């Protein structure tokens, strides 16, 4: 079996008795963040359809799932796995690690492909004639790209190397990628919120632009701010639980 999935953190005899709150608390914040994110997508760009504007929704869903579910569950796997909570056998955890890594990769690819397709349909302008600039024109894009790069590095290290130092470094890189991913999600929400409020329109499921009234704008901003706070707590609680 590949060294990546030979978890070197906790042996069965070293696992302390843990409160159920260690298991449930980070997931509560995660699913709350996912719920508010999906709600914002539905309200701002009309949800998840095959229409060109709504392709952006699949990017949000894919990358959010990659960070908030896939990467989070890999971090929590050594101490608080989502399946077989009472099981501490290395073979079961190795299998879970394999599945979680591929789960994360699939959603990351889906998120990246959808944003590339979305950008393809966005009308080019004089400042975005370069394909490179068109896809990496914001801090959100750069932080998201860095998140992917760091995640891939930790994946390669944990897959092909087995020394204790490199496995520890891989864990550090995984948590770094998670922090960068949460930051990218926060910046993405703020970016969509800002653009929606500036142009004063949102898109329904038929790709029709609908003007925002004052109450819509205030409610949209409130939801976005709640989402940002939930994301911050999600990251903080996950890292705290994994370090205990």
VOBA-1610 file (N, C-alpha, C; in pm, whole numbers, padded with zeros to 5 digits, always signed):
BEGIN
Unk+00085-00120+00000Unk+00000+00000+00000Unk+00088+00124+00000Unk+00040+00227-00069Unk+00119+00349-00078Unk+00141+00410+00060Unk+00257+00465+00084Unk+00285+00527+00215Unk+00188+00636+00252Unk+00127+00701+00148Unk+00034+00810+00175Unk-00075+00769+00268Unk-00117+00650+00252Unk-00236+00607+00321Unk-00201+00513+00436Unk-00075+00517+00477Unk-00032+00446+00596Unk-00020+00551+00705Unk-00131+00576+00769Unk-00138+00687+00864Unk-00040+00664+00978Unk+00044+00765+01000Unk+00151+00749+01098Unk+00128+00831+01224Unk+00005+00869+01248Unk-00020+00964+01356Unk-00059+00895+01486Unk-00161+00809+01480Unk-00215+00757+01606Unk-00233+00606+01598Unk-00173+00536+01688Unk-00194+00392+01699Unk-00315+00368+01790Unk-00369+00249+01781Unk-00488+00218+01857Unk-00469+00240+02007Unk-00356+00202+02060Unk-00335+00216+02204Unk-00316+00360+02247Unk-00295+00451+02149Unk-00270+00590+02182Unk-00394+00677+02170Unk-00503+00621+02122Unk-00624+00700+02101Unk-00697+00722+02233Unk-00709+00846+02278Unk-00777+00872+02405Unk-00928+00864+02387Unk-00998+00857+02499Unk-01143+00863+02495Unk-01184+01006+02465Unk-01256+01024+02354Unk-01288+01159+02309Unk-01437+01184+02319Unk-01472+01306+02354Unk-01612+01344+02361Unk-01671+01348+02222Unk-01801+01321+02213Unk-01868+01325+02083Unk-01865+01465+02024Unk-01844+01568+02105Unk-01840+01705+02054Unk-01719+01728+01966Unk-01613+01649+01988Unk-01498+01659+01900Unk-01536+01615+01759Unk-01626+01521+01751Unk-01670+01469+01621Unk-01773+01561+01557Unk-01872+01606+01633Unk-01987+01673+01574Unk-01967+01823+01551Unk-01888+01889+01636Unk-01878+02036+01627Unk-01822+02085+01495Unk-01707+02036+01447Unk-01658+02087+01318Unk-01752+02058+01204Unk-01823+01944+01208Unk-01917+01912+01100Unk-02037+02005+01102Unk-02081+02046+01220Unk-02194+02140+01230Unk-02160+02271+01159Unk-02042+02324+01186Unk-02000+02447+01121Unk-01982+02427+00970Unk-01930+02311+00932Unk-01909+02283+00790Unk-02040+02282+00714Unk-02137+02208+00762Unk-02263+02198+00691Unk-02341+02328+00697Unk-02324+02404+00803Unk-02383+02537+00807Unk-02323+02627+00700Unk-02190+02621+00685Unk-02122+02700+00582Unk-02166+02657+00443Unk-02178+02526+00421Unk-02221+02477+00290Unk-02364+02520+00259Unk-02450+02515+00361Unk-02589+02554+00340Unk-02602+02700+00302Unk-02531+02788+00371Unk-02539+02931+00340Unk-02476+02959+00205Unk-02371+02884+00168Unk-02307+02902+00038Unk-02402+02865-00074Unk-02470+02752-00060Unk-02566+02709-00163Unk-02680+02809-00173Unk-02727+02859-00060Unk-02835+02958-00061Unk-02791+03084-00135Unk-02669+03129-00111Unk-02619+03248-00179Unk-02607+03226-00329Unk-02564+03106-00368Unk-02555+03074-00512Unk-02693+03079-00577Unk-02790+03022-00510Unk-02927+03021-00564Unk-02979+03163-00578Unk-02953+03247-00479Unk-03007+03382-00480Unk-02932+03476-00576Unk-02801+03454-00593Unk-02723+03550-00671Unk-02715+03515-00818Unk-02702+03386-00851Unk-02685+03350-00993Unk-02786+03247-01040Unk-02892+03228-00965Unk-03000+03142-01012Unk-02982+02994-00987Unk-02887+02957-00904Unk-02872+02817-00869Unk-02780+02740-00962Unk-02801+02609-00970Unk-02713+02520-01045Unk-02785+02471-01170Unk-02761+02538-01280Unk-02820+02500-01408Unk-02709+02490-01512Unk-02748+02456-01635Unk-02649+02447-01743Unk-02637+02579-01817Unk-02710+02681-01773Unk-02697+02812-01835Unk-02559+02868-01807Unk-02512+02951-01897Unk-02374+03001-01888Unk-02345+03073-01756Unk-02429+03166-01710Unk-02396+03233-01584Unk-02391+03138-01465Unk-02474+03033-01470Unk-02482+02943-01356Unk-02368+02842-01350Unk-02283+02837-01452Unk-02165+02752-01445Unk-02078+02792-01326Unk-02084+02918-01290Unk-02005+02966-01177Unk-02049+02899-01047Unk-02176+02862-01039Unk-02227+02794-00920Unk-02159+02660-00897Unk-02128+02589-01005Unk-02062+02460-00991Unk-01918+02477-00944Unk-01857+02589-00981Unk-01722+02618-00930Unk-01728+02638-00779Unk-01824+02716-00734Unk-01839+02741-00590Unk-01866+02612-00515Unk-01958+02530-00569Unk-01994+02404-00502Unk-01876+02307-00501Unk-01807+02296-00615Unk-01696+02202-00623Unk-01581+02237-00531Unk-01540+02364-00532Unk-01426+02404-00450Unk-01462+02407-00302Unk-01585+02445-00270Unk-01628+02444-00130Unk-01628+02301-00075Unk-01676+02207-00156Unk-01677+02067-00114Unk-01536+02013-00099Unk-01449+02051-00191Unk-01308+02010-00185Unk-01242+02055-00055Unk-01267+02181-00016Unk-01202+02235+00104Unk-01274+02194+00230Unk-01405+02222+00236Unk-01479+02212+00361Unk-01518+02070+00398Unk-01525+01981+00300Unk-01561+01843+00331Unk-01443+01749+00308Unk-01390+01748+00185Unk-01281+01656+00154Unk-01157+01679+00239Unk-01101+01799+00231Unk-00978+01828+00304Unk-01001+01826+00455Unk-01115+01875+00499Unk-01145+01872+00643Unk-01149+01729+00695Unk-01214+01640+00620Unk-01225+01502+00667Unk-01089+01431+00668Unk-01001+01466+00575Unk-00866+01409+00578Unk-00792+01454+00704Unk-00809+01581+00741Unk-00745+01633+00861Unk-00799+01564+00986Unk-00930+01541+00990Unk-00992+01484+01109Unk-00983+01331+01113Unk-00940+01270+01004Unk-00939+01124+00996Unk-00858+01055+01107Unk-00740+01104+01143Unk-00663+01032+01247Unk-00730+01029+01383Unk-00811+01127+01416Unk-00868+01134+01551Unk-01020+01121+01554Unk-01088+01176+01454Unk-01234+01178+01455Unk-01290+01147+01316Unk-01269+01024+01266Unk-01317+00990+01132Unk-01468+00994+01123Unk-01518+01030+01007Unk-01663+01045+00990Unk-01733+00910+00980Unk-01660+00806+00937Unk-01718+00672+00932Unk-01642+00582+01029Unk-01711+00481+01077Unk-01650+00386+01171Unk-01581+00460+01285Unk-01658+00538+01357Unk-01600+00625+01459Unk-01522+00546+01563Unk-01571+00428+01595Unk-01504+00349+01697Unk-01391+00263+01642Unk-01375+00262+01511Unk-01276+00176+01449Unk-01141+00246+01443Unk-01039+00181+01494Unk-00906+00242+01494Unk-00804+00159+01418Unk-00851+00061+01340Unk-00757-00023+01266Unk-00693+00056+01153Unk-00566+00031+01129Unk-00492+00106+01028Unk-00544+00078+00888Unk-00590-00045+00863Unk-00639-00079+00729Unk-00766-00001+00695Unk-00856+00012+00793Unk-00979+00087+00768Unk-00949+00234+00745Unk-00860+00289+00822Unk-00826+00430+00806Unk-00750+00453+00676Unk-00670+00357+00636Unk-00599+00369+00508Unk-00698+00372+00393Unk-00800+00286+00399Unk-00902+00285+00296Unk-00979+00417+00294Unk-01013+00466+00412Unk-01083+00595+00420Unk-00997+00708+00363Unk-00867+00703+00390Unk-00778+00806+00339Unk-00774+00804+00186Unk-00768+00685+00128Unk-00769+00672-00017Unk-00896+00733-00075Unk-01011+00695-00019Unk-01139+00743-00070Unk-01152+00895-00055Unk-01108+00948+00058Unk-01119+01093+00081Unk-01028+01172-00013Unk-00910+01120-00040Unk-00820+01189-00132Unk-00880+01194-00274Unk-00933+01082-00319Unk-00992+01081-00453Unk-01121+01162-00458Unk-01197+01159-00350Unk-01317+01242-00339Unk-01280+01389-00353Unk-01175+01431-00282Unk-01131+01570-00288Unk-01084+01607-00427Unk-01006+01518-00489Unk-00954+01545-00623Unk-01068+01564-00723Unk-01169+01479-00717Unk-01280+01488-00811Unk-01353+01621-00800Unk-01380+01666-00679Unk-01452+01792-00661Unk-01365+01911-00696Unk-01234+01902-00670Unk-01144+02009-00710Unk-01140+02023-00861Unk-01133+01910-00931Unk-01133+01912-01078Unk-01264+01969-01131Unk-01376+01928-01070Unk-01506+01980-01113Unk-01513+02131-01094Unk-01461+02179-00982Unk-01462+02323-00957Unk-01376+02399-01054Unk-01258+02346-01086Unk-01168+02415-01178Unk-01220+02412-01322Unk-01276+02298-01364Unk-01330+02289-01500Unk-01447+02383-01519Unk-01535+02391-01419Unk-01651+02478-01432Unk-01612+02625-01439Unk-01509+02667-01364Unk-01469+02808-01371Unk-01400+02838-01503Unk-01327+02741-01558Unk-01267+02761-01690Unk-01375+02776-01797Unk-01479+02695-01787Unk-01589+02704-01883Unk-01663+02836-01865Unk-01683+02877-01740Unk-01750+03003-01713Unk-01671+03120-01770Unk-01541+03120-01746Unk-01456+03228-01797Unk-01456+03231-01949Unk-01471+03115-02011Unk-01473+03108-02157Unk-01592+03185-02215Unk-01702+03187-02139Unk-01821+03255-02187Unk-01828+03402-02148Unk-01738+03444-02058Unk-01738+03585-02016Unk-01680+03669-02129Unk-01749+03775-02173Unk-01697+03859-02281Unk-01561+03915-02246Unk-01467+03906-02340Unk-01333+03958-02317Unk-01333+04109-02329Unk-01239+04172-02260Unk-01225+04317-02265Unk-01078+04349-02289Unk-01049+04475-02298Unk-00911+04515-02325Unk-00816+04476-02213Unk-00867+04470-02089Unk-00777+04436-01978Unk-00774+04287-01951Unk-00862+04210-02015Unk-00864+04067-01990Unk-00844+03986-02117Unk-00777+04046-02217Unk-00754+03976-02341Unk-00659+03859-02322Unk-00572+03868-02221Unk-00482+03757-02191Unk-00557+03648-02117Unk-00541+03523-02164Unk-00606+03412-02097Unk-00557+03401-01952Unk-00428+03422-01932Unk-00370+03415-01798Unk-00434+03517-01706Unk-00446+03640-01753Unk-00504+03745-01669Unk-00652+03719-01647Unk-00720+03669-01749Unk-00864+03648-01739Unk-00898+03546-01631Unk-00809+03450-01607Unk-00837+03346-01509Unk-00776+03375-01371Unk-00679+03464-01364Unk-00613+03494-01237Unk-00607+03644-01216Unk-00724+03705-01212Unk-00731+03851-01205Unk-00769+03903-01068Unk-00774+03814-00968Unk-00814+03858-00835Unk-00733+03785-00729Unk-00732+03841-00609Unk-00663+03776-00497Unk-00727+03642-00464Unk-00858+03635-00480Unk-00929+03509-00458Unk-00874+03400-00549Unk-00850+03432-00675Unk-00798+03334-00770Unk-00659+03287-00731Unk-00573+03380-00690Unk-00436+03345-00654Unk-00432+03260-00528Unk-00511+03296-00428Unk-00514+03217-00304Unk-00570+03078-00332Unk-00673+03071-00415Unk-00728+02940-00452Unk-00627+02853-00525Unk-00552+02914-00618Unk-00449+02840-00690Unk-00340+02791-00595Unk-00299+02876-00501Unk-00198+02837-00404Unk-00248+02722-00317Unk-00376+02725-00282Unk-00436+02617-00205Unk-00423+02485-00279Unk-00453+02484-00407Unk-00444+02362-00488Unk-00300+02313-00496Unk-00206+02406-00519Unk-00065+02368-00532Unk-00014+02305-00403Unk-00043+02367-00289Unk+00002+02313-00160Unk-00061+02177-00134Unk-00190+02163-00169Unk-00258+02034-00150Unk-00193+01925-00233Unk-00160+01957-00357Unk-00097+01859-00446Unk+00041+01820-00392Unk+00116+01917-00340Unk+00248+01888-00283Unk+00237+01790-00167Unk+00141+01816-00075Unk+00126+01725+00038Unk+00081+01587-00008Unk-00001+01583-00112Unk-00049+01455-00164Unk+00068+01374-00221Unk+00156+01440-00296Unk+00272+01371-00355Unk+00366+01322-00246Unk+00393+01408-00147Unk+00484+01369-00038Unk+00429+01251+00039Unk+00301+01258+00075Unk+00243+01151+00156Unk+00222+01023+00077Unk+00219+01034-00055Unk+00199+00915-00137Unk+00328+00839-00162Unk+00436+00912-00186Unk+00559+00848-00232Unk+00672+00846-00129Unk+00649+00907-00013Unk+00754+00908+00089Unk+00697+00858+00221Unk+00784+00801+00302Unk+00734+00741+00426Unk+00811+00781+00551Unk+00912+00866+00538Unk+00988+00905+00658Unk+00899+00987+00752Unk+00926+00977+00879Unk+00843+01046+00978Unk+00848+01197+00961Unk+00966+01249+00925Unk+00978+01394+00904Unk+00890+01440+00789Unk+00895+01368+00676Unk+00816+01408+00559Unk+00667+01389+00584Unk+00630+01287+00661Unk+00489+01267+00692Unk+00438+01381+00781Unk+00522+01425+00874Unk+00485+01541+00958Unk+00474+01667+00874Unk+00568+01684+00782Unk+00564+01800+00692Unk+00441+01794+00603Unk+00404+01675+00558Unk+00285+01658+00476Unk+00159+01699+00551Unk+00152+01662+00679Unk+00038+01703+00762Unk+00031+01854+00775Unk+00146+01916+00795Unk+00152+02061+00802Unk+00104+02125+00671Unk+00148+02070+00559Unk+00107+02123+00428Unk-00043+02104+00406Unk-00096+01992+00453Unk-00239+01968+00439Unk-00320+02073+00515Unk-00278+02103+00637Unk-00349+02204+00716Unk-00329+02344+00657Unk-00211+02368+00600Unk-00187+02496+00533Unk-00280+02511+00413Unk-00294+02405+00337Unk-00385+02406+00223Unk-00528+02432+00268Unk-00566+02372+00381Unk-00701+02390+00434Unk-00725+02536+00473Unk-00627+02596+00540Unk-00640+02737+00578Unk-00651+02826+00453Unk-00567+02800+00354Unk-00573+02876+00229Unk-00707+02857+00161Unk-00760+02736+00166Unk-00890+02709+00103Unk-01003+02783+00172Unk-01001+02784+00305Unk-01105+02859+00378Unk-01094+03007+00346Unk-00971+03059+00340Unk-00951+03201+00304Unk-01004+03229+00164Unk-00978+03136+00070Unk-01028+03154-00067Unk-01180+03156-00070Unk-01243+03071+00011Unk-01390+03070+00018Unk-01442+03202+00071Unk-01379+03252+00176Unk-01420+03381+00234Unk-01405+03492+00129Unk-01291+03495+00060Unk-01267+03598-00041Unk-01363+03585-00158Unk-01400+03460-00191Unk-01495+03439-00299Unk-01633+03493-00265Unk-01678+03466-00143Unk-01808+03519-00100Unk-01807+03671-00104Unk-01700+03731-00053Unk-01690+03876-00053Unk-01687+03931-00195Unk-01619+03862-00284Unk-01609+03906-00423Unk-01746+03905-00491Unk-01818+03795-00474Unk-01952+03785-00535Unk-02046+03887-00473Unk-02037+03903-00340Unk-02121+04001-00271Unk-02095+04141-00325Unk-01969+04177-00338Unk-01933+04311-00385Unk-01983+04335-00526Unk-01957+04238-00616Unk-01999+04254-00755Unk-02150+04264-00766Unk-02221+04177-00692Unk-02367+04177-00698Unk-02423+04310-00651Unk-02368+04363-00542Unk-02418+04490-00489Unk-02381+04608-00579Unk-02263+04602-00641Unk-02220+04713-00727Unk-02306+04723-00852Unk-02327+04609-00920Unk-02404+04613-01044Unk-02553+04624-01016Unk-02593+04587-00893Unk-02734+04602-00855Unk-02826+04499-00918Unk-02771+04386-00963Unk-02853+04283-01025Unk-02811+04146-00973Unk-02908+04054-00977Unk-02875+03914-00958Unk-02943+03836-01070Unk-02908+03708-01086Unk-02956+03628-01198Unk-03049+03519-01149Unk-03163+03502-01217Unk-03251+03391-01180Unk-03219+03268-01264Unk-03299+03163-01248Unk-03268+03036-01314Unk-03281+03042-01465Unk-03341+03146-01519Unk-03353+03160-01664Unk-03246+03254-01720Unk-03147+03286-01639Unk-03036+03375-01678Unk-03083+03517-01704Unk-03195+03555-01644Unk-03247+03691-01658Unk-03196+03776-01543Unk-03143+03894-01577Unk-03096+03985-01473Unk-03214+04051-01405Unk-03216+04045-01272Unk-03325+04102-01194Unk-03266+04210-01104Unk-03321+04332-01109Unk-03267+04441-01025Unk-03280+04408-00877Unk-03179+04447-00802Unk-03183+04435-00656Unk-03253+04556-00598Unk-03350+04533-00510Unk-03407+04644-00434Unk-03327+04657-00304Unk-03351+04762-00232Unk-03272+04787-00110Unk-03279+04672-00012Unk-03399+04616+00007Unk-03414+04507+00103Unk-03338+04383+00057Unk-03339+04357-00074Unk-03264+04243-00127Unk-03115+04260-00102Unk-03066+04381-00125Unk-02923+04407-00109Unk-02880+04389+00036Unk-02962+04440+00129Unk-02928+04427+00271Unk-02932+04281+00313Unk-03033+04208+00269Unk-03046+04068+00307Unk-02934+03984+00248Unk-02899+04015+00122Unk-02789+03944+00057Unk-02659+03966+00132Unk-02631+04091+00169Unk-02508+04122+00243Unk-02507+04055+00379Unk-02621+04051+00446Unk-02629+03987+00577Unk-02598+03838+00566Unk-02656+03773+00466Unk-02630+03630+00446Unk-02483+03606+00415Unk-02426+03689+00330Unk-02285+03673+00296Unk-02196+03689+00419Unk-02227+03785+00504Unk-02149+03806+00626Unk-02162+03689+00722Unk-02283+03633+00731Unk-02303+03514+00814Unk-02219+03398+00761Unk-02215+03384+00628Unk-02135+03278+00567Unk-01987+03293+00598Unk-01937+03416+00593Unk-01797+03442+00624Unk-01765+03405+00769Unk-01853+03443+00860Unk-01831+03410+01002Unk-01832+03260+01024Unk-01927+03190+00960Unk-01933+03045+00972Unk-01806+02979+00919Unk-01755+03030+00808Unk-01632+02976+00751Unk-01515+02995+00847Unk-01508+03112+00909Unk-01399+03138+01003Unk-01405+03041+01120Unk-01524+03019+01175Unk-01538+02926+01286Unk-01513+02782+01242Unk-01553+02750+01117Unk-01529+02615+01066Unk-01381+02583+01065Unk-01301+02676+01011Unk-01157+02654+01007Unk-01095+02647+01145Unk-01135+02740+01232Unk-01077+02745+01366Unk-01111+02619+01447Unk-01237+02577+01444Unk-01279+02460+01521Unk-01214+02333+01467Unk-01206+02320+01335Unk-01145+02200+01276Unk-00998+02187+01318Unk-00925+02296+01309Unk-00783+02292+01345Unk-00765+02267+01496Unk-00855+02325+01575Unk-00848+02304+01720Unk-00874+02156+01755Unk-00978+02099+01698Unk-01011+01960+01725Unk-00899+01866+01681Unk-00842+01893+01562Unk-00738+01804+01511Unk-00608+01813+01590Unk-00593+01921+01666Unk-00469+01939+01742Unk-00480+01886+01885Unk-00598+01847+01927Unk-00618+01802+02064Unk-00572+01658+02081
//
